[in-house]
Amino acid sequence: MKRFSSIFIGLLVGFVLLILGIVVANYFVENKAKNLLRKQKVTFEKLDVDLIRNQAFLKNANWDKNEIQLELKEIKVEGLGYWRLLIKDKLNIDRITLINPKVIVSKSKTKTEDSTKSKSKFNQEILIKEIEVENGYFSKLDSLQKKQIEIPNFNIKIGNIVVDKSSVKSNIPFTYKNININAENVNLELDPRQDLSISNINITENSALITKLHLLPKYSKEEFQKHIDKEKDRYDLKVDTIKLSNYSYNFVNDTLLFQNSKLSIDGTKFLVYRDKSLPDDLSYKPMYSQMLRDVPFYITMDTVSLQNASIVYQEKVKKNRKPTEVSFQDLNATIFNLSNYSDENELSQTEISVQTKFMGAAPLHVNWGFNVANRSDWFTMNGSLSNLNGSEMKTFLKPSMNMTAEGTISSMNFIFKGNKNTAGGAEDLKFQNFKVEMLRKDGTKKSGFFSSLANLFMKNDSKNNETSITDIKIERDKTKSFWNYLWSFIKKGAVKSFT
């Protein structure tokens, strides 16, 4: 009996000491955590540490340092490996959950500290099975406290995070195996005249989906002119979906390398407007191969697919006239080897194939190729246009040239090749019953005299004819875009065909 009593008392004392030890340890760990948080100037309403359940809670926390403000409704840490931390100096955590975090980043007024030294001294290992962010908010403010970026709702899940002395020396100071990011109603201010909104972004480890992207102008067409001092395009772009498949990223000598097997863009509506009443912008306009070459990071895309797109370009030439309008409807395009990086000796040729309906009616096919590595920006292009009626040319002939056309261009084929300085090629035209009508100054009535004069200067047999111009040469105006370069070539060939 006495032996049983002794055992019972011993167990009871041991149990009491265990409970007492847990309470003391709990108190010690909790206070140490509180002191650490206060040292980092983190204010909070409540901190609970439960060593028995192996979890901790921090509620209504706030942290403000330099340009970053963080508000957090709750953070929950589960599955903390104490023994592994004490014995091997390795921190293991099963799960960290951040609930309703609100992050506000202001424009930095002070230089951030160089973290190179702290990275080199990091010798610990941290393993986290999963980090989850629920219902987060993010915004970035400029120096006037105006929002440049706002993400009112985002959720993040990252799995198998490892931080060690090797990873902290990398551009991304940790490794992971699984990621899922979802953000809604993203808004960005691109510049003083343009904003960007995205309805939804979903990113996984090797794919991404963007829905309802809208690049929108802040001002109306008329008001836009008051905010620029030179000619500038006003963009209004809408895209239904953008999908990236099998993407990856890495760093090559501290430069980001983004690789993607396929980029699919579906349901694009692009309206470009320009008012010619302002002075020309005489700055140098690079070729597209140079633009890609000068991107500040490396990019490699095997295939880019553009489907169900439309592009409308409007140009206001005369103040009291409707703008000239050129449109490309039912546009589908494929780009192969869009890249400015290669780990081999040479970059592959970038090839572009386009099918569309010019002015919504005339089938247009274009093939275009260039090599980004070529410093002369050499390119080749060929295309064909068929069944363009004079009535479909009215929207760009009447406002800009004060004329209309009748008849049909049955077909036009062209070959256009050159570099950033000069280009040349050939053009074939077939047309039927083609003639022009010059209008009076008010743009509403035909001018019989000038119409007769214009048709007189056309070839006698040009109203029904087939012509081939084989030696077209032009010099590029480097203050104009590549499309002006192409248009100058097409126009020169057409003029030679008709006159």
C-alpha positions in Angstrom: 0.0 0.0 0.0 2.8 2.3 1.0 4.6 1.4 -2.3 1.5 2.2 -4.3 1.1 5.5 -2.4 4.7 6.4 -3.1 4.3 5.7 -6.8 1.1 7.7 -7.0 2.6 10.6 -5.1 5.7 10.4 -7.4 3.5 10.5 -10.5 1.4 13.3 -9.2 4.4 15.3 -8.3 5.9 14.6 -11.7 2.7 15.6 -13.4 2.4 18.8 -11.4 6.1 19.6 -12.2 5.4 18.9 -15.9 2.4 21.2 -15.9 4.3 23.8 -14.0 7.3 23.4 -16.4 4.9 23.8 -19.4 3.4 26.9 -17.8 6.8 28.4 -17.0 8.1 27.5 -20.5 4.9 28.8 -22.1 5.3 32.1 -20.1 9.0 32.3 -20.9 8.5 31.7 -24.7 5.5 34.1 -24.8 7.3 36.9 -23.1 10.4 36.4 -25.2 8.3 36.6 -28.3 6.5 39.7 -27.0 9.9 41.4 -26.2 11.2 40.4 -29.7 8.1 41.9 -31.4 8.3 45.1 -29.3 12.0 45.4 -30.2 11.0 45.4 -33.8 8.4 48.0 -33.0 5.4 45.7 -33.6 2.3 46.7 -31.7 -0.4 44.1 -31.1 -3.5 43.5 -29.1 -2.8 39.9 -28.0 -0.2 37.2 -28.3 -1.0 33.6 -27.2 1.6 30.8 -27.2 0.3 27.2 -26.6 3.2 24.7 -26.2 0.8 21.8 -25.6 -1.0 22.4 -28.9 2.2 23.5 -30.5 0.7 26.7 -31.9 0.7 30.5 -31.5 -1.6 33.4 -32.3 -0.9 37.1 -32.8 -4.0 39.4 -33.1 -4.4 42.9 -34.5 -0.7 43.6 -35.1 0.7 46.7 -36.6 4.2 47.4 -38.0 5.5 50.6 -39.5 9.1 50.8 -40.8 10.4 53.3 -43.3 8.1 53.1 -46.3 6.2 49.9 -45.3 3.1 49.8 -43.1 1.6 46.5 -42.2 -1.7 45.8 -40.4 -2.7 42.2 -39.6 -5.9 41.0 -38.1 -4.4 37.6 -37.1 -1.4 35.5 -37.7 -1.5 31.8 -36.7 1.6 29.6 -36.4 1.1 25.8 -36.2 3.5 22.9 -35.7 6.6 24.6 -34.4 9.4 22.1 -34.0 11.0 23.2 -30.7 13.3 20.3 -30.2 14.8 20.5 -33.7 15.3 24.2 -33.1 17.1 23.6 -29.8 19.2 20.7 -30.9 20.0 21.4 -34.5 19.3 25.1 -34.8 16.7 24.3 -37.6 13.3 25.9 -37.4 10.5 23.7 -38.7 6.9 25.0 -39.0 4.0 23.1 -40.4 1.8 26.1 -41.3 1.7 29.9 -41.1 -1.6 31.7 -41.8 -1.9 35.4 -42.2 -5.5 36.7 -42.0 -6.6 40.0 -43.5 -3.1 41.5 -43.9 -3.0 45.1 -45.2 0.3 46.3 -46.7 0.9 49.9 -47.8 4.1 50.9 -49.4 5.0 54.6 -49.7 7.6 56.1 -51.8 10.9 55.7 -50.0 12.4 58.9 -48.7 15.5 57.2 -47.3 18.0 54.8 -48.7 17.4 51.2 -47.7 20.2 49.4 -45.9 22.5 47.1 -47.7 21.5 43.6 -46.8 24.5 41.8 -48.3 26.3 41.5 -44.9 23.3 40.1 -43.1 22.8 37.6 -45.9 26.4 36.4 -45.7 26.0 35.8 -41.9 22.8 33.8 -42.0 23.6 30.2 -40.9 20.2 29.0 -39.8 17.8 26.7 -41.7 14.1 27.4 -41.8 11.6 24.9 -43.2 7.9 25.8 -43.6 5.5 23.3 -45.1 2.9 25.9 -46.0 2.3 29.7 -45.8 -1.2 31.0 -46.5 -2.4 34.6 -46.9 -6.1 35.1 -46.7 -8.0 38.2 -47.9 -4.9 40.4 -48.3 -4.8 44.1 -49.4 -1.9 45.9 -51.0 -1.3 49.4 -52.2 1.7 51.4 -53.3 1.6 55.2 -52.9 3.6 57.9 -54.5 5.3 60.9 -52.7 1.9 62.7 -52.7 0.2 59.6 -51.1 -1.7 58.9 -54.3 -2.2 55.2 -55.2 0.0 53.9 -57.9 -0.9 50.3 -57.4 -3.9 48.8 -55.6 -4.9 45.2 -55.0 -8.0 45.2 -52.8 -8.1 41.4 -52.5 -5.5 38.7 -52.9 -4.9 35.2 -51.6 -1.6 33.3 -51.6 -0.5 29.7 -50.8 3.1 28.7 -50.9 4.4 25.2 -50.0 7.7 23.7 -49.0 9.5 26.9 -48.3 13.2 26.6 -47.4 15.5 29.4 -46.2 19.1 28.6 -45.6 22.6 30.1 -46.0 22.7 29.2 -49.6 19.2 30.5 -50.6 19.7 33.9 -48.9 22.5 34.7 -51.3 20.2 34.3 -54.3 18.0 37.0 -55.9 15.0 35.2 -54.3 16.1 34.3 -50.8 14.1 31.1 -50.5 13.1 28.1 -52.5 9.6 26.6 -52.8 7.8 23.8 -54.7 4.1 24.9 -54.9 2.6 28.3 -55.3 -0.9 29.6 -55.9 -1.7 33.3 -56.1 -5.1 34.9 -56.8 -5.7 38.6 -57.0 -8.9 40.5 -57.9 -9.6 44.0 -59.2 -6.0 45.0 -59.7 -5.4 48.7 -60.6 -2.2 50.3 -61.7 -1.4 53.9 -62.8 1.0 53.4 -65.7 1.7 57.1 -66.3 -0.1 60.4 -65.9 -2.4 59.6 -68.8 -3.0 55.8 -68.7 -4.3 53.4 -66.1 -4.4 49.6 -66.1 -7.1 47.4 -64.5 -7.3 43.6 -64.3 -10.3 41.8 -63.1 -8.5 38.6 -62.0 -5.0 37.1 -61.9 -4.4 33.5 -61.0 -0.8 32.2 -60.9 0.4 28.7 -60.2 3.8 27.1 -60.2 4.0 26.9 -64.0 1.0 28.7 -65.5 -0.9 32.0 -65.2 -4.3 33.3 -66.3 -5.2 37.0 -66.5 -8.9 37.9 -67.2 -10.5 41.2 -68.3 -7.4 43.4 -68.7 -8.1 47.0 -69.6 -5.6 49.6 -70.5 -7.7 52.8 -70.3 -7.0 56.5 -70.9 -7.7 58.8 -68.0 -9.1 61.5 -70.3 -11.4 61.9 -73.3 -9.9 62.4 -76.8 -10.3 66.1 -76.5 -9.0 66.4 -72.9 -6.1 64.1 -73.7 -4.6 66.8 -76.0 -4.4 69.2 -73.1 -2.0 66.9 -71.3 0.6 66.4 -74.0 2.8 68.9 -75.9 3.6 66.7 -78.9 1.7 64.2 -81.0 1.1 61.0 -79.0 -1.1 58.0 -79.4 -4.0 57.5 -77.0 -4.6 53.8 -76.2 -7.7 52.0 -75.2 -7.0 48.3 -75.0 -9.3 45.5 -73.8 -8.3 41.8 -73.5 -10.6 39.0 -72.4 -7.9 36.5 -71.4 -4.2 36.1 -71.3 -2.8 32.6 -70.6 0.8 31.6 -70.0 1.5 27.8 -70.1 4.6 26.1 -68.8 6.5 29.2 -67.8 9.6 29.3 -65.7 12.1 31.9 -64.5 15.7 32.0 -63.5 18.6 34.4 -63.2 21.6 34.7 -65.5 24.3 36.8 -64.0 21.7 38.6 -61.8 19.5 39.3 -64.9 16.0 37.8 -64.9 15.3 35.1 -67.5 11.6 34.5 -68.2 10.8 31.4 -70.3 7.4 30.4 -71.6 6.4 27.7 -74.0 3.1 29.4 -75.0 1.4 32.7 -74.5 -2.3 32.8 -75.6 -4.1 36.2 -75.9 -7.8 36.0 -76.7 -10.5 38.6 -77.4 -8.5 41.8 -77.9 -10.0 45.2 -78.8 -7.4 47.9 -79.4 -8.4 51.5 -80.3 -5.5 53.9 -81.1 -6.3 57.6 -81.5 -3.9 60.4 -82.6 -4.6 64.1 -83.1 -2.3 65.7 -85.7 -2.9 69.2 -84.6 0.1 69.1 -82.2 3.7 69.3 -83.2 5.4 66.1 -84.4 7.4 64.0 -81.9 10.8 64.0 -83.6 12.5 61.6 -81.2 14.1 58.5 -82.6 11.7 55.6 -83.1 13.5 52.2 -82.8 12.7 49.1 -84.8 10.8 46.3 -83.0 13.9 44.1 -83.0 15.8 46.8 -81.1 13.0 47.3 -78.7 13.1 43.6 -77.8 16.9 43.6 -77.7 16.8 46.5 -75.2 14.3 44.9 -72.8 16.1 45.1 -69.4 15.6 41.3 -68.8 15.8 38.2 -70.9 12.7 36.7 -72.4 12.1 33.5 -74.4 8.7 32.5 -75.7 8.3 29.6 -78.1 4.8 30.6 -79.3 2.6 33.6 -78.9 -1.0 33.2 -80.2 -3.3 36.2 -80.7 -6.9 35.2 -81.4 -10.2 37.1 -82.1 -8.6 40.5 -82.1 -9.5 43.9 -83.7 -7.4 47.0 -84.1 -8.8 50.4 -85.0 -6.5 53.3 -85.7 -8.0 56.8 -85.8 -6.1 59.9 -86.9 -7.6 63.4 -86.7 -6.0 65.3 -89.6 -8.4 68.3 -89.9 -10.1 70.1 -87.0 -13.6 70.1 -88.5 -13.5 66.7 -90.0 -14.1 63.2 -88.6 -10.9 61.3 -87.9 -9.4 59.1 -90.6 -10.0 55.4 -89.6 -8.2 52.2 -90.5 -9.3 48.9 -89.1 -8.2 45.3 -88.9 -11.0 43.0 -87.9 -11.1 39.2 -87.2 -7.3 39.4 -86.6 -5.4 36.2 -85.7 -1.7 36.0 -85.4 1.1 33.6 -84.3 4.6 34.6 -83.3 7.3 32.0 -83.1 10.6 32.3 -81.2 10.0 35.7 -79.5 13.3 35.9 -77.7 16.2 38.2 -76.8 18.3 35.4 -75.1 20.0 32.2 -76.2 22.5 30.0 -74.3 23.8 29.0 -77.8 25.8 31.0 -80.2 22.9 32.5 -82.2 19.3 33.5 -81.7 16.6 31.9 -83.7 14.7 34.0 -86.2 11.5 35.5 -84.9 8.6 34.7 -87.3 5.2 36.3 -87.4 2.1 35.2 -89.3 -1.0 37.4 -89.5 -4.5 36.9 -91.0 -7.1 39.6 -90.8 -9.7 41.5 -92.7 -8.6 45.0 -93.6 -11.5 47.5 -93.1 -13.6 44.5 -91.9 -13.9 43.1 -95.4 -10.7 42.6 -97.5 -8.7 39.5 -96.5 -5.1 40.4 -95.6 -2.2 37.9 -95.0 1.2 39.0 -93.8 4.4 37.1 -93.0 7.2 38.9 -91.1 10.6 37.9 -89.8 13.5 39.4 -88.1 16.5 38.5 -85.9 16.8 40.3 -82.6 20.6 39.8 -82.6 21.0 41.6 -85.9 22.2 45.1 -85.0 21.2 46.5 -88.4 17.6 45.4 -87.6 17.3 43.4 -90.8 13.8 42.2 -91.6 11.7 40.6 -94.3 8.0 40.9 -94.9 5.5 39.7 -97.6 1.8 39.9 -97.8 -1.3 39.8 -99.9 -4.6 41.8 -99.9 -7.7 40.9 -101.9 -11.1 42.4 -102.8 -10.8 45.9 -101.4 -13.7 48.0 -102.6 -13.5 51.8 -103.0 -16.4 52.3 -100.6 -14.4 50.6 -97.9 -11.6 53.1 -98.3 -13.9 56.1 -97.6 -13.1 56.3 -93.9 -9.4 57.0 -94.5 -9.4 58.7 -97.9 -12.1 61.3 -97.3 -11.0 62.8 -94.0 -7.2 62.8 -94.8 -7.0 63.3 -98.6 -10.4 64.9 -99.3 -11.2 62.3 -101.9 -13.2 59.1 -102.4 -12.6 56.1 -104.6 -14.7 53.8 -106.7 -14.0 50.3 -108.1 -12.1 47.4 -106.6 -8.5 46.5 -105.9 -8.8 42.8 -106.8 -5.4 41.9 -105.3 -2.2 43.3 -104.0 0.9 41.3 -103.3 4.1 42.8 -101.9 7.6 41.8 -100.7 9.2 44.3 -98.4 12.7 43.9 -96.9 15.4 46.0 -95.4 17.0 47.3 -92.3 16.7 50.3 -89.9 18.0 52.7 -92.6 16.6 51.6 -96.0 14.3 49.1 -97.6 13.1 47.9 -100.9 10.9 45.4 -102.6 8.2 44.7 -105.2 4.5 45.2 -105.4 1.8 43.7 -107.7 -1.6 45.3 -108.1 -4.8 44.2 -109.9 -7.8 46.6 -110.0 -11.1 47.0 -111.8 -13.1 50.1 -112.7 -10.9 52.1 -110.4 -11.2 55.9 -110.3 -11.0 58.7 -107.7 -13.4 61.6 -106.9 -11.9 64.8 -105.4 -14.1 66.7 -103.0 -14.6 70.4 -102.3 -13.2 71.9 -99.2 -16.3 71.2 -97.2 -15.8 67.5 -97.9 -19.4 66.9 -98.9 -19.6 67.7 -102.7 -17.6 66.4 -105.5 -15.2 68.7 -107.4 -15.6 67.8 -111.0 -12.6 69.8 -112.1 -10.2 68.2 -109.6 -11.7 64.7 -110.1 -11.1 64.9 -113.8 -7.6 66.2 -113.3 -6.8 63.3 -110.9 -8.2 60.7 -113.2 -6.3 62.3 -116.1 -3.0 61.7 -114.4 -3.8 58.1 -113.9 -2.6 55.7 -116.6 -4.9 55.6 -119.5 -5.5 51.9 -119.0 -5.3 52.0 -115.2 -9.0 51.7 -114.6 -8.8 48.0 -115.4 -5.2 46.8 -115.1 -2.6 44.6 -113.6 0.7 46.2 -112.8 4.0 45.0 -111.3 6.5 47.4 -109.8 9.7 45.5 -109.1 12.2 48.2 -107.9 10.7 50.2 -105.0 13.2 51.8 -102.7 12.6 54.0 -99.7 14.6 55.6 -96.9 13.2 55.3 -93.4 12.2 58.4 -91.5 13.6 57.5 -88.1 11.2 59.9 -86.3 8.3 57.6 -87.5 7.3 54.1 -86.5 7.9 50.9 -88.4 4.3 51.0 -89.6 4.9 54.4 -91.2 7.9 52.7 -92.9 5.7 50.0 -94.3 2.9 52.4 -95.3 5.5 54.6 -97.2 6.5 51.5 -99.2 3.0 50.4 -100.0 2.0 54.0 -101.0 5.0 54.4 -103.3 4.2 51.2 -105.1 0.5 52.1 -105.5 1.3 55.6 -106.9 3.7 54.1 -109.4 1.0 51.6 -110.4 -1.7 54.2 -111.0 0.3 56.9 -112.6 
